[in-house]
């Protein structure tokens, strides 16, 4: 997940149906790279879902994702605490 794919992710996230009160689950098992733009896309999705009363959960985080969320202290934001 880099600057190019983050733009695609943001576009895809914008097309999600109404997430009011819903849990949005992301399977990130196959993510081998994630930079700040990828993390920003995930945080924007979480902000949007939370504003509608829902939650964003990361399932099967790869080692790369796990390390980034630990370094940034965002594990609990995505249900990994």
N, C-alpha and C positions, 0 to 999 in steps of 0.2 A: 504494500500500500504506500504509494508515493504521490507526488503532486499530480501526476497524470491520472492515476486511478482514483485519487481522492475526489477529483472533479466528477468522474463518472459515478462514484459512490454517492456523492451529494445529490446528483441528479436522480439516481435511483431511489434514494431515501425520500426525496421530495414527492415521489409518486406513490408512496405507501398510502394505503387506505387510512381512514380515520383511526387513530390509535388511542382514542379516548378511553382511559382506564385499562388499556391492553398492555401486555408484556410483549416487547419486540425482542426476539432471540436471534443472535448472530453466531453462526458456527465459524470460528476462525482457526480451525485446525490446520488449514492449508496455508496460512499466512507465514511466509518466511522472511518478510521484510516489512517494517512499518516505520515511517518517519513522522515528523511533526504534522505534516498535512493530513496523513492518514488518521492520526490521533485526533486532530481537529475535526475531521469529518465524523468520527465516532462521537465526539463530545457534542457536536451540533445536533446529531440525531438524538442523543440522550436528552439534551435540553428541550428539544421539540416534543419528544415523547413524554417527558416529565411535565412539561407545561400543559399537556392534555390529560394529565393524571395517570399516566402509565409508567412502565419501567423498561429499561433496556438491559438485557442480560447477554453476556458473552458465554457461549458454550464451547467446550473443547478448545480452549485457547492454546495456540502453539507455544513453544518455549519462548519464542521471540516476543509474542504478545504478552505472555506472563511476565517476562522481565521488564518490558516497557511499562506495564501497569504498576508493577512493584516500584520501579524507580520514580514514577510520577505520583505514587500513592493514590492511584485511582481504582484499585481492586474493588473496593466496596461500591463504587459508583456503578460498576457493571456486574454486581452480584457475585463477586469472587472472594469476598472476605471470609 
